[in-house]
Amino acid sequence: MRCIVVGLGERGKHWVRVCQEMGIVTLVAGVDPVPERRKEAKERFGLKDEQLFGSLEEAIEKVEADFVLDVTPPSARERIAEIALSHKLPVLAEKAMGENWEMAKRIAAMAKSSGLTYMVAQNYRFGALPRTTRRLLDEGFLGAINTVVVGFHRPWGMGAHYVEIPYALLIEMAVHHFDTLRYVLNRDAIRVWAHTWNAPWGWHKGDVGHTVVFEFQDGIIVTHHALGCSVGKADHWQGEWRIDGEKGSLTWENGKLVYGRSLPPEQSTVRELPLDPLPLVDTKAVLAEFVSAVKENREPECSAQDNLKTLAMVFGAIESAKRKQWVELAELFEQ
């Protein structure tokens, strides 16, 4: 399938490499309004002048393509969707699907009415760690589960729009963990409570510290605590997880999966579990899922409609932080 990549910043360059490394797609054009980025793409990736454009409209006019890969900031997401879908081009978009809840709902509605594939690149769920954990929970490895805690502390978001927008960590980073929680638990969140703040040494204009509590289906309580300007020991990008069940716990420890049990004493153990081998992970698995969904004319994982449930967690948490009270996520869908 022939691809136009829109946005040639750091993340865009990553996607250009992925497209060039995978035989299932052919990169036919790169789009960025900044001339220096187009020049760098030409030098680093061998793109020709006739493959580089300042706007998506110009690229669509000049080259034949089968889909658009949107790697622009969330504020541009709606406009890119409008252009691509109006030209009958499916879209694979980076998260978040819009800079606010209203935009995300408009994009999802646009995608639904178009009948075209629109997938959000929630790549974290496509790793071996969440995939293996989901399988074990589905098989009843821990029995009934009730309590989940996820921690994330890193010197995150050092530049670009990350330092400018409000609630950047929730919108641009925690969204990965929230989506992965939905995948791993195979359940959706029902309500949320959140408190946000900034550490005095931080470099973001918006809050990047938070404690967020979700109640999921079946009464599962999830706590997500984070500090995006931490200068201490850095957590794994997937976060440090603990899932407690009636038969013990599963923890994610620096990318490793560990099973632990303390009661009864004769079953006491702490041991690392092997991760399931996967043919593709991360963004390569995302791209493969997108291409397969388009060819098979089916809804992909992380479709626009499904991703609204993840974004409801993000924007519900923001609303809770503003109101200083619990928020029912169903409220967001009724607005």
Summary of the structure (lengths in Angstrom):
residues: 335
radius of gyration: 20.5
end to end distance: 37.7
largest distance: 69.7
contacts: 1160
relative contact order: 0.14
helix: 43%
strand: 25%
